[in-house]
Amino acid sequence: MSGAPPAKRGRVFDVQRYSVHDGPGIRTTVFLKGCPARCPWCHNPESQSFAPEVLVVETRCISCGTCARVCPRGAPPPGSSLCTACGACVEACPAGARQLAGREIAVPELMEEILCDRIFYDESGGGVTFSGGEPLAQPEFLAALLAACRAASLHTAVDTCGFAPRPRLLALVPLVDLFLFDVKLVDDARHRALTGLPAAPILDNLRALAAAGARLWIRVPVIPGHTDAEADLAATAALVAGLPGVGKVCLLPYHATGVPKTSRLGRANPLGELTPPPAGRLQSLAAVFRERGLAVQIGG
């Protein structure tokens, strides 16, 4: 991947402690930066680029001019090619209106952060989840982190869109206790049109993981007007029901938390005024999977 940091050092944009939505128990979720997909509903748009980015929270700005004084380029607007994301404006802003998404970190340093909450993992059956972005897009860094977690006897999960060379993915199976695998659409052409990626190699990777004995939770984003047709969900259910190792299916209803972050990056909202699906609709879609004998969870 062009622009990726060197091996055994990587780029993250957030480390979320006390997470209960990214695998079993209380977890630390490490968000790696960089993703090959361009899902228009992405709730972490700051995760897509490998490069650090500055987000500007306009409602916090007090128009003091500090950012322009400290920035060698006069504090260009978010999304400008003039911004080098040096972080000078972020450190100097007295109102906290500027945020830097993306920092390079070494495996030992990140493991220190992760191990701070080991007592919570042990008591809750939790552990560490590597998310993104797409963690498989920083393969050497991810593998080194997983090996360090295995050496520390920590439960590991990888949240992935599944787009990666198959040998890279299968090499991780001995180091990963749980894969949180996104299945957006089975139809290849529509998947490509929505995300920029073909579905076929992703679904082939899913089958290969299942055949290799990986433990899987399938995550299905429910995006009104895009991925929520019953025919699409039925096709996904038919695929998943035939795979070994699937613990459950998680239906992830659309939420708009990515919209303000998109604006802070200086980008337009690609979905417009989209609202989350109602609870009744989610229950009817869950029934499509239950009819196939699959355990289903709304959210998570």
ZADO-1210 file (C-alpha; in nm, 4 decimals, padded with zeros to 6 digits):
<atoms>
<atom x="00.0000" y="00.0000" z="00.0000" code="MET" pos="1"/>
<atom x="00.1473" y="00.3330" z="-00.1044" code="SER" pos="2"/>
<atom x="00.2210" y="00.5654" z="00.1847" code="GLY" pos="3"/>
<atom x="00.2095" y="00.2970" z="00.4551" code="ALA" pos="4"/>
<atom x="00.4595" y="00.3357" z="00.7425" code="PRO" pos="5"/>
<atom x="00.7607" y="00.0997" z="00.7751" code="PRO" pos="6"/>
<atom x="00.7187" y="-00.2499" z="00.9199" code="ALA" pos="7"/>
<atom x="00.6770" y="-00.2816" z="01.2985" code="LYS" pos="8"/>
<atom x="00.5840" y="00.0808" z="01.3169" code="ARG" pos="9"/>
<atom x="00.2370" y="00.1748" z="01.2134" code="GLY" pos="10"/>
<atom x="-00.0120" y="00.4541" z="01.1968" code="ARG" pos="11"/>
<atom x="-00.3194" y="00.4666" z="01.4188" code="VAL" pos="12"/>
<atom x="-00.5806" y="00.7365" z="01.4568" code="PHE" pos="13"/>
<atom x="-00.7456" y="00.6299" z="01.7808" code="ASP" pos="14"/>
<atom x="-00.7144" y="00.3900" z="02.0732" code="VAL" pos="15"/>
<atom x="-01.0544" y="00.3409" z="02.2354" code="GLN" pos="16"/>
<atom x="-01.0550" y="00.1939" z="02.5845" code="ARG" pos="17"/>
<atom x="-01.3466" y="00.0222" z="02.7584" code="TYR" pos="18"/>
<atom x="-01.5109" y="-00.0757" z="02.4298" code="SER" pos="19"/>
<atom x="-01.7994" y="-00.3237" z="02.4484" code="VAL" pos="20"/>
<atom x="-01.9027" y="-00.3287" z="02.0810" code="HIS" pos="21"/>
<atom x="-01.6044" y="-00.4838" z="01.9046" code="ASP" pos="22"/>
<atom x="-01.5996" y="-00.8387" z="02.0344" code="GLY" pos="23"/>
<atom x="-01.6639" y="-01.0152" z="02.3644" code="PRO" pos="24"/>
<atom x="-01.6113" y="-00.8516" z="02.7027" code="GLY" pos="25"/>
<atom x="-01.4441" y="-00.5191" z="02.7742" code="ILE" pos="26"/>
<atom x="-01.1891" y="-00.4410" z="02.5055" code="ARG" pos="27"/>
<atom x="-00.9388" y="-00.1902" z="02.3796" code="THR" pos="28"/>
<atom x="-01.0037" y="-00.1130" z="02.0141" code="THR" pos="29"/>
<atom x="-00.7039" y="00.0070" z="01.8161" code="VAL" pos="30"/>
<atom x="-00.7995" y="00.1915" z="01.4980" code="PHE" pos="31"/>
<atom x="-00.5355" y="00.1626" z="01.2257" code="LEU" pos="32"/>
<atom x="-00.5239" y="00.4297" z="00.9577" code="LYS" pos="33"/>
<atom x="-00.5697" y="00.3559" z="00.5890" code="GLY" pos="34"/>
<atom x="-00.8379" y="00.1656" z="00.3996" code="CYS" pos="35"/>
<atom x="-00.8758" y="00.0517" z="00.0372" code="PRO" pos="36"/>
<atom x="-01.2567" y="00.0909" z="00.0496" code="ALA" pos="37"/>
<atom x="-01.4526" y="00.4120" z="00.0111" code="ARG" pos="38"/>
<atom x="-01.7851" y="00.3240" z="00.1697" code="CYS" pos="39"/>
<atom x="-02.0064" y="00.6347" z="00.1577" code="PRO" pos="40"/>
<atom x="-02.1549" y="00.5504" z="00.4997" code="TRP" pos="41"/>
<atom x="-01.8150" y="00.5178" z="00.6705" code="CYS" pos="42"/>
<atom x="-01.8426" y="00.6381" z="01.0311" code="HIS" pos="43"/>
<atom x="-01.4636" y="00.6872" z="01.0465" code="ASN" pos="44"/>
<atom x="-01.3893" y="00.8903" z="00.7317" code="PRO" pos="45"/>
<atom x="-01.0633" y="01.0014" z="00.8918" code="GLU" pos="46"/>
<atom x="-00.9529" y="00.6383" z="00.8679" code="SER" pos="47"/>
<atom x="-00.9484" y="00.6157" z="00.4897" code="GLN" pos="48"/>
<atom x="-00.6231" y="00.7930" z="00.4055" code="SER" pos="49"/>
<atom x="-00.2905" y="00.6589" z="00.5310" code="PHE" pos="50"/>
<atom x="-00.1654" y="01.0129" z="00.5809" code="ALA" pos="51"/>
<atom x="-00.2339" y="01.2148" z="00.8963" code="PRO" pos="52"/>
<atom x="-00.5160" y="01.4667" z="00.8551" code="GLU" pos="53"/>
<atom x="-00.6370" y="01.7734" z="01.0396" code="VAL" pos="54"/>
<atom x="-01.0054" y="01.7967" z="01.1323" code="LEU" pos="55"/>
<atom x="-01.1535" y="02.1375" z="01.2134" code="VAL" pos="56"/>
<atom x="-01.4500" y="02.1625" z="01.4512" code="VAL" pos="57"/>
<atom x="-01.5951" y="02.4936" z="01.3376" code="GLU" pos="58"/>
<atom x="-01.8347" y="02.5236" z="01.6324" code="THR" pos="59"/>
<atom x="-01.5371" y="02.5377" z="01.8707" code="ARG" pos="60"/>
<atom x="-01.3407" y="02.7948" z="01.6734" code="CYS" pos="61"/>
<atom x="-01.3114" y="03.1335" z="01.8479" code="ILE" pos="62"/>
<atom x="-01.1504" y="03.3082" z="01.5474" code="SER" pos="63"/>
<atom x="-00.8428" y="03.4025" z="01.7473" code="CYS" pos="64"/>
<atom x="-00.6030" y="03.3572" z="01.4554" code="GLY" pos="65"/>
<atom x="-00.3581" y="03.1406" z="01.6504" code="THR" pos="66"/>
<atom x="-00.3644" y="02.8630" z="01.3902" code="CYS" pos="67"/>
<atom x="-00.2699" y="03.1006" z="01.1087" code="ALA" pos="68"/>
<atom x="00.0166" y="03.2460" z="01.3116" code="ARG" pos="69"/>
<atom x="00.1775" y="02.9130" z="01.3967" code="VAL" pos="70"/>
<atom x="00.1139" y="02.7370" z="01.0644" code="CYS" pos="71"/>
<atom x="00.3913" y="02.7868" z="00.8072" code="PRO" pos="72"/>
<atom x="00.1201" y="02.7816" z="00.5367" code="ARG" pos="73"/>
<atom x="-00.1333" y="03.0090" z="00.7041" code="GLY" pos="74"/>
<atom x="-00.3706" y="02.7373" z="00.8308" code="ALA" pos="75"/>
<atom x="-00.5395" y="02.6329" z="00.5046" code="PRO" pos="76"/>
<atom x="-00.8953" y="02.4984" z="00.5266" code="PRO" pos="77"/>
<atom x="-00.9551" y="02.1295" z="00.5992" code="PRO" pos="78"/>
<atom x="-00.8999" y="01.9068" z="00.2986" code="GLY" pos="79"/>
<atom x="-00.6610" y="02.1522" z="00.1319" code="SER" pos="80"/>
<atom x="-00.3585" y="02.0043" z="-00.0427" code="SER" pos="81"/>
<atom x="-00.1538" y="02.2822" z="00.1193" code="LEU" pos="82"/>
<atom x="-00.1950" y="02.1267" z="00.4654" code="CYS" pos="83"/>
<atom x="00.0925" y="01.8959" z="00.5625" code="THR" pos="84"/>
<atom x="-00.0753" y="01.7862" z="00.8891" code="ALA" pos="85"/>
<atom x="00.2326" y="01.8888" z="01.0856" code="CYS" pos="86"/>
<atom x="00.0125" y="01.9347" z="01.3939" code="GLY" pos="87"/>
<atom x="00.1366" y="02.2824" z="01.4859" code="ALA" pos="88"/>
<atom x="-00.2138" y="02.4304" z="01.4704" code="CYS" pos="89"/>
<atom x="-00.3565" y="02.1421" z="01.6738" code="VAL" pos="90"/>
<atom x="-00.1101" y="02.1941" z="01.9571" code="GLU" pos="91"/>
<atom x="-00.1546" y="02.5708" z="01.9582" code="ALA" pos="92"/>
<atom x="-00.5344" y="02.5993" z="01.9280" code="CYS" pos="93"/>
<atom x="-00.6627" y="02.7280" z="02.2663" code="PRO" pos="94"/>
<atom x="-01.0199" y="02.6088" z="02.1982" code="ALA" pos="95"/>
<atom x="-00.9419" y="02.2547" z="02.0852" code="GLY" pos="96"/>
<atom x="-01.1028" y="02.3277" z="01.7502" code="ALA" pos="97"/>
<atom x="-00.8352" y="02.1402" z="01.5553" code="ARG" pos="98"/>
<atom x="-00.7688" y="01.7685" z="01.5836" code="GLN" pos="99"/>
<atom x="-00.4990" y="01.5521" z="01.4286" code="LEU" pos="100"/>
<atom x="-00.6064" y="01.2096" z="01.3016" code="ALA" pos="101"/>
<atom x="-00.3064" y="00.9824" z="01.2608" code="GLY" pos="102"/>
<atom x="00.0111" y="00.9184" z="01.4575" code="ARG" pos="103"/>
<atom x="00.2982" y="00.6803" z="01.4042" code="GLU" pos="104"/>
<atom x="00.3741" y="00.4428" z="01.6876" code="ILE" pos="105"/>
<atom x="00.5982" y="00.1435" z="01.7526" code="ALA" pos="106"/>
<atom x="00.4628" y="-00.1941" z="01.8611" code="VAL" pos="107"/>
<atom x="00.6153" y="-00.1838" z="02.2156" code="PRO" pos="108"/>
<atom x="00.4759" y="00.1643" z="02.2797" code="GLU" pos="109"/>
<atom x="00.1279" y="00.0651" z="02.1668" code="LEU" pos="110"/>
<atom x="00.1419" y="-00.2540" z="02.3721" code="MET" pos="111"/>
<atom x="00.2082" y="-00.0430" z="02.6826" code="GLU" pos="112"/>
<atom x="-00.1207" y="00.1368" z="02.6205" code="GLU" pos="113"/>
<atom x="-00.3042" y="-00.1899" z="02.5580" code="ILE" pos="114"/>
<atom x="-00.1733" y="-00.3633" z="02.8700" code="LEU" pos="115"/>
<atom x="-00.2877" y="-00.0787" z="03.0976" code="CYS" pos="116"/>
<atom x="-00.6354" y="-00.2338" z="03.1033" code="ASP" pos="117"/>
<atom x="-00.5423" y="-00.5984" z="03.1285" code="ARG" pos="118"/>
<atom x="-00.7370" y="-00.6410" z="03.4524" code="ILE" pos="119"/>
<atom x="-01.0580" y="-00.5495" z="03.2672" code="PHE" pos="120"/>
<atom x="-00.9878" y="-00.7994" z="02.9907" code="TYR" pos="121"/>
<atom x="-00.9224" y="-01.0761" z="03.2414" code="ASP" pos="122"/>
<atom x="-01.2356" y="-01.0078" z="03.4455" code="GLU" pos="123"/>
<atom x="-01.4737" y="-00.9660" z="03.1507" code="SER" pos="124"/>
<atom x="-01.3390" y="-01.2132" z="02.8967" code="GLY" pos="125"/>
<atom x="-01.2338" y="-00.9217" z="02.6788" code="GLY" pos="126"/>
<atom x="-00.9178" y="-00.8309" z="02.4984" code="GLY" pos="127"/>
<atom x="-00.7909" y="-00.6272" z="02.2044" code="VAL" pos="128"/>
<atom x="-00.9604" y="-00.5534" z="01.8733" code="THR" pos="129"/>
<atom x="-00.7728" y="-00.4164" z="01.5734" code="PHE" pos="130"/>
<atom x="-01.0018" y="-00.2102" z="01.3533" code="SER" pos="131"/>
<atom x="-00.9693" y="00.0793" z="01.1165" code="GLY" pos="132"/>
<atom x="-00.9610" y="00.1783" z="00.8475" code="GLY" pos="133"/>
<atom x="-00.8551" y="-00.1651" z="00.7359" code="GLU" pos="134"/>
<atom x="-00.5977" y="-00.3304" z="00.9637" code="PRO" pos="135"/>
<atom x="-00.4913" y="-00.5725" z="00.6889" code="LEU" pos="136"/>
<atom x="-00.3653" y="-00.2727" z="00.4908" code="ALA" pos="137"/>
<atom x="-00.0741" y="-00.2471" z="00.7399" code="GLN" pos="138"/>
<atom x="00.0128" y="-00.6184" z="00.7379" code="PRO" pos="139"/>
<atom x="00.3565" y="-00.6217" z="00.9024" code="GLU" pos="140"/>
<atom x="00.2466" y="-00.3869" z="01.1787" code="PHE" pos="141"/>
<atom x="-00.0717" y="-00.5860" z="01.2415" code="LEU" pos="142"/>
<atom x="00.1130" y="-00.9191" z="01.2484" code="ALA" pos="143"/>
<atom x="00.3681" y="-00.7843" z="01.4958" code="ALA" pos="144"/>
<atom x="00.0910" y="-00.6507" z="01.7214" code="LEU" pos="145"/>
<atom x="-00.0976" y="-00.9795" z="01.7113" code="LEU" pos="146"/>
<atom x="00.2190" y="-01.1734" z="01.7940" code="ALA" pos="147"/>
<atom x="00.2848" y="-00.9421" z="02.0892" code="ALA" pos="148"/>
<atom x="-00.0728" y="-00.9904" z="02.2111" code="CYS" pos="149"/>
<atom x="-00.0407" y="-01.3674" z="02.1762" code="ARG" pos="150"/>
<atom x="00.2824" y="-01.3586" z="02.3794" code="ALA" pos="151"/>
<atom x="00.0931" y="-01.1636" z="02.6475" code="ALA" pos="152"/>
<atom x="-00.1984" y="-01.4150" z="02.6404" code="SER" pos="153"/>
<atom x="-00.4488" y="-01.1482" z="02.5299" code="LEU" pos="154"/>
<atom x="-00.7664" y="-01.2342" z="02.3376" code="HIS" pos="155"/>
<atom x="-00.7418" y="-01.0825" z="01.9900" code="THR" pos="156"/>
<atom x="-00.9996" y="-00.9790" z="01.7314" code="ALA" pos="157"/>
<atom x="-00.9541" y="-00.8281" z="01.3858" code="VAL" pos="158"/>
<atom x="-01.2318" y="-00.6196" z="01.2326" code="ASP" pos="159"/>
<atom x="-01.1863" y="-00.6413" z="00.8552" code="THR" pos="160"/>
<atom x="-01.3541" y="-00.5763" z="00.5233" code="CYS" pos="161"/>
<atom x="-01.1714" y="-00.8859" z="00.3996" code="GLY" pos="162"/>
<atom x="-00.9945" y="-00.7217" z="00.1055" code="PHE" pos="163"/>
<atom x="-00.6349" y="-00.8454" z="00.1139" code="ALA" pos="164"/>
<atom x="-00.4137" y="-01.1065" z="-00.0516" code="PRO" pos="165"/>
<atom x="-00.5297" y="-01.4437" z="00.0761" code="ARG" pos="166"/>
<atom x="-00.1885" y="-01.5627" z="00.2026" code="PRO" pos="167"/>
<atom x="-00.1634" y="-01.2451" z="00.4115" code="ARG" pos="168"/>
<atom x="-00.5021" y="-01.3116" z="00.5657" code="LEU" pos="169"/>
<atom x="-00.4585" y="-01.6838" z="00.6298" code="LEU" pos="170"/>
<atom x="-00.1172" y="-01.6308" z="00.7892" code="ALA" pos="171"/>
<atom x="-00.2926" y="-01.4449" z="01.0702" code="LEU" pos="172"/>
<atom x="-00.5348" y="-01.7234" z="01.1611" code="VAL" pos="173"/>
<atom x="-00.3105" y="-01.8721" z="01.4360" code="PRO" pos="174"/>
<atom x="-00.2806" y="-01.5270" z="01.5951" code="LEU" pos="175"/>
<atom x="-00.6464" y="-01.4189" z="01.5840" code="VAL" pos="176"/>
<atom x="-00.9133" y="-01.5495" z="01.8217" code="ASP" pos="177"/>
<atom x="-01.2013" y="-01.3829" z="01.6382" code="LEU" pos="178"/>
<atom x="-01.2515" y="-01.2212" z="01.2986" code="PHE" pos="179"/>
<atom x="-01.5229" y="-00.9554" z="01.2764" code="LEU" pos="180"/>
<atom x="-01.5830" y="-00.9861" z="00.9024" code="PHE" pos="181"/>
<atom x="-01.7874" y="-00.7268" z="00.7134" code="ASP" pos="182"/>
<atom x="-02.0208" y="-00.8515" z="00.4406" code="VAL" pos="183"/>
<atom x="-02.1775" y="-00.5493" z="00.2746" code="LYS" pos="184"/>
<atom x="-02.3255" y="-00.7001" z="-00.0422" code="LEU" pos="185"/>
<atom x="-02.2897" y="-01.0311" z="-00.2234" code="VAL" pos="186"/>
<atom x="-02.3560" y="-00.8787" z="-00.5664" code="ASP" pos="187"/>
<atom x="-02.0134" y="-00.7978" z="-00.7120" code="ASP" pos="188"/>
<atom x="-02.1073" y="-00.5111" z="-00.9420" code="ALA" pos="189"/>
<atom x="-02.3119" y="-00.3252" z="-00.6820" code="ARG" pos="190"/>
<atom x="-02.0470" y="-00.3818" z="-00.4152" code="HIS" pos="191"/>
<atom x="-01.7877" y="-00.2322" z="-00.6488" code="ARG" pos="192"/>
<atom x="-02.0103" y="00.0647" z="-00.7296" code="ALA" pos="193"/>
<atom x="-02.0725" y="00.1392" z="-00.3605" code="LEU" pos="194"/>
<atom x="-01.7307" y="00.0746" z="-00.2064" code="THR" pos="195"/>
<atom x="-01.4835" y="00.0839" z="-00.4948" code="GLY" pos="196"/>
<atom x="-01.3879" y="-00.2795" z="-00.4278" code="LEU" pos="197"/>
<atom x="-01.5018" y="-00.6063" z="-00.5892" code="PRO" pos="198"/>
<atom x="-01.7005" y="-00.8423" z="-00.3689" code="ALA" pos="199"/>
<atom x="-01.5756" y="-01.1685" z="-00.5201" code="ALA" pos="200"/>
<atom x="-01.2244" y="-01.1773" z="-00.3655" code="PRO" pos="201"/>
<atom x="-01.3670" y="-01.0645" z="-00.0312" code="ILE" pos="202"/>
<atom x="-01.6222" y="-01.3455" z="-00.0253" code="LEU" pos="203"/>
<atom x="-01.3589" y="-01.5952" z="-00.1386" code="ASP" pos="204"/>
<atom x="-01.1422" y="-01.4820" z="00.1536" code="ASN" pos="205"/>
<atom x="-01.4351" y="-01.5325" z="00.3877" code="LEU" pos="206"/>
<atom x="-01.4797" y="-01.8893" z="00.2645" code="ARG" pos="207"/>
<atom x="-01.1061" y="-01.9522" z="00.2983" code="ALA" pos="208"/>
<atom x="-01.1035" y="-01.8231" z="00.6552" code="LEU" pos="209"/>
<atom x="-01.3957" y="-02.0467" z="00.7479" code="ALA" pos="210"/>
<atom x="-01.2256" y="-02.3474" z="00.5876" code="ALA" pos="211"/>
<atom x="-00.9085" y="-02.2693" z="00.7840" code="ALA" pos="212"/>
<atom x="-01.0973" y="-02.2979" z="01.1131" code="GLY" pos="213"/>
<atom x="-01.1216" y="-01.9287" z="01.1980" code="ALA" pos="214"/>
<atom x="-01.3864" y="-01.8132" z="01.4439" code="ARG" pos="215"/>
<atom x="-01.6114" y="-01.5578" z="01.2757" code="LEU" pos="216"/>
<atom x="-01.8707" y="-01.2963" z="01.3572" code="TRP" pos="217"/>
<atom x="-02.0306" y="-01.1602" z="01.0399" code="ILE" pos="218"/>
<atom x="-02.1098" y="-00.7900" z="01.0406" code="ARG" pos="219"/>
<atom x="-02.3662" y="-00.6614" z="00.7938" code="VAL" pos="220"/>
<atom x="-02.4153" y="-00.2835" z="00.7596" code="PRO" pos="221"/>
<atom x="-02.7815" y="-00.1961" z="00.7094" code="VAL" pos="222"/>
<atom x="-02.7782" y="00.1208" z="00.5004" code="ILE" pos="223"/>
<atom x="-03.1262" y="00.2314" z="00.3894" code="PRO" pos="224"/>
<atom x="-03.1571" y="00.2357" z="00.0129" code="GLY" pos="225"/>
<atom x="-02.8170" y="00.0750" z="-00.0374" code="HIS" pos="226"/>
<atom x="-02.7686" y="-00.2557" z="00.1475" code="THR" pos="227"/>
<atom x="-03.1073" y="-00.3177" z="00.3118" code="ASP" pos="228"/>
<atom x="-03.3049" y="-00.4931" z="00.0378" code="ALA" pos="229"/>
<atom x="-03.4405" y="-00.8243" z="00.1643" code="GLU" pos="230"/>
<atom x="-03.3084" y="-01.0000" z="-00.1467" code="ALA" pos="231"/>
<atom x="-02.9569" y="-00.8796" z="-00.0656" code="ASP" pos="232"/>
<atom x="-02.9837" y="-00.9873" z="00.2971" code="LEU" pos="233"/>
<atom x="-03.1228" y="-01.3252" z="00.1879" code="ALA" pos="234"/>
<atom x="-02.8229" y="-01.3770" z="-00.0411" code="ALA" pos="235"/>
<atom x="-02.5881" y="-01.2920" z="00.2459" code="THR" pos="236"/>
<atom x="-02.7738" y="-01.5271" z="00.4794" code="ALA" pos="237"/>
<atom x="-02.7514" y="-01.8107" z="00.2268" code="ALA" pos="238"/>
<atom x="-02.3754" y="-01.7605" z="00.1983" code="LEU" pos="239"/>
<atom x="-02.3119" y="-01.7353" z="00.5713" code="VAL" pos="240"/>
<atom x="-02.5348" y="-02.0268" z="00.6687" code="ALA" pos="241"/>
<atom x="-02.3120" y="-02.2622" z="00.4737" code="GLY" pos="242"/>
<atom x="-01.9909" y="-02.1625" z="00.6501" code="LEU" pos="243"/>
<atom x="-01.8365" y="-02.3295" z="00.9555" code="PRO" pos="244"/>
<atom x="-01.7127" y="-02.1182" z="01.2455" code="GLY" pos="245"/>
<atom x="-01.9773" y="-01.8455" z="01.2305" code="VAL" pos="246"/>
<atom x="-02.0769" y="-01.7573" z="01.5856" code="GLY" pos="247"/>
<atom x="-02.3363" y="-01.4963" z="01.4963" code="LYS" pos="248"/>
<atom x="-02.4431" y="-01.2273" z="01.2546" code="VAL" pos="249"/>
<atom x="-02.4435" y="-00.8637" z="01.3679" code="CYS" pos="250"/>
<atom x="-02.6725" y="-00.6270" z="01.1802" code="LEU" pos="251"/>
<atom x="-02.5200" y="-00.2801" z="01.2049" code="LEU" pos="252"/>
<atom x="-02.7817" y="-00.0082" z="01.1487" code="PRO" pos="253"/>
<atom x="-02.6659" y="00.3077" z="00.9764" code="TYR" pos="254"/>
<atom x="-02.5867" y="00.5965" z="01.2076" code="HIS" pos="255"/>
<atom x="-02.4780" y="00.9464" z="01.1206" code="ALA" pos="256"/>
<atom x="-02.1705" y="00.9816" z="01.3443" code="THR" pos="257"/>
<atom x="-01.9468" y="01.0007" z="01.0377" code="GLY" pos="258"/>
<atom x="-02.1312" y="01.2987" z="00.8895" code="VAL" pos="259"/>
<atom x="-01.9841" y="01.5737" z="01.1109" code="PRO" pos="260"/>
<atom x="-01.6366" y="01.4218" z="01.0779" code="LYS" pos="261"/>
<atom x="-01.6718" y="01.4290" z="00.6996" code="THR" pos="262"/>
<atom x="-01.7454" y="01.8003" z="00.7211" code="SER" pos="263"/>
<atom x="-01.4499" y="01.8556" z="00.9559" code="ARG" pos="264"/>
<atom x="-01.2255" y="01.7018" z="00.6910" code="LEU" pos="265"/>
<atom x="-01.3540" y="01.9485" z="00.4327" code="GLY" pos="266"/>
<atom x="-01.5496" y="01.6873" z="00.2381" code="ARG" pos="267"/>
<atom x="-01.9098" y="01.6705" z="00.1205" code="ALA" pos="268"/>
<atom x="-02.1498" y="01.4203" z="00.2766" code="ASN" pos="269"/>
<atom x="-02.1941" y="01.1511" z="00.0073" code="PRO" pos="270"/>
<atom x="-02.5263" y="01.0165" z="00.1397" code="LEU" pos="271"/>
<atom x="-02.7219" y="01.3324" z="00.2103" code="GLY" pos="272"/>
<atom x="-02.9951" y="01.3290" z="00.4753" code="GLU" pos="273"/>
<atom x="-03.0084" y="00.9567" z="00.5453" code="LEU" pos="274"/>
<atom x="-03.1872" y="00.8361" z="00.8586" code="THR" pos="275"/>
<atom x="-03.1245" y="00.5136" z="01.0552" code="PRO" pos="276"/>
<atom x="-03.3551" y="00.2185" z="00.9812" code="PRO" pos="277"/>
<atom x="-03.6462" y="00.1799" z="01.2256" code="PRO" pos="278"/>
<atom x="-03.6404" y="-00.0987" z="01.4849" code="ALA" pos="279"/>
<atom x="-03.9224" y="-00.2880" z="01.3153" code="GLY" pos="280"/>
<atom x="-03.7334" y="-00.2958" z="00.9876" code="ARG" pos="281"/>
<atom x="-03.4233" y="-00.4320" z="01.1611" code="LEU" pos="282"/>
<atom x="-03.6251" y="-00.7086" z="01.3236" code="GLN" pos="283"/>
<atom x="-03.7726" y="-00.8148" z="00.9899" code="SER" pos="284"/>
<atom x="-03.4237" y="-00.8281" z="00.8384" code="LEU" pos="285"/>
<atom x="-03.2943" y="-01.0250" z="01.1363" code="ALA" pos="286"/>
<atom x="-03.5669" y="-01.2823" z="01.0681" code="ALA" pos="287"/>
<atom x="-03.4107" y="-01.3472" z="00.7254" code="VAL" pos="288"/>
<atom x="-03.1009" y="-01.4773" z="00.9021" code="PHE" pos="289"/>
<atom x="-03.2845" y="-01.6578" z="01.1813" code="ARG" pos="290"/>
<atom x="-03.4772" y="-01.8535" z="00.9209" code="GLU" pos="291"/>
<atom x="-03.1407" y="-01.9960" z="00.8158" code="ARG" pos="292"/>
<atom x="-03.0649" y="-02.1042" z="01.1733" code="GLY" pos="293"/>
<atom x="-02.8206" y="-01.8200" z="01.2394" code="LEU" pos="294"/>
<atom x="-02.7883" y="-01.6305" z="01.5681" code="ALA" pos="295"/>
<atom x="-02.8491" y="-01.2613" z="01.5045" code="VAL" pos="296"/>
<atom x="-02.7672" y="-00.9495" z="01.7047" code="GLN" pos="297"/>
<atom x="-02.8766" y="-00.5948" z="01.6283" code="ILE" pos="298"/>
<atom x="-02.5656" y="-00.3802" z="01.6629" code="GLY" pos="299"/>
<atom x="-02.2327" y="-00.4876" z="01.8122" code="GLY" pos="300"/>
</atoms>
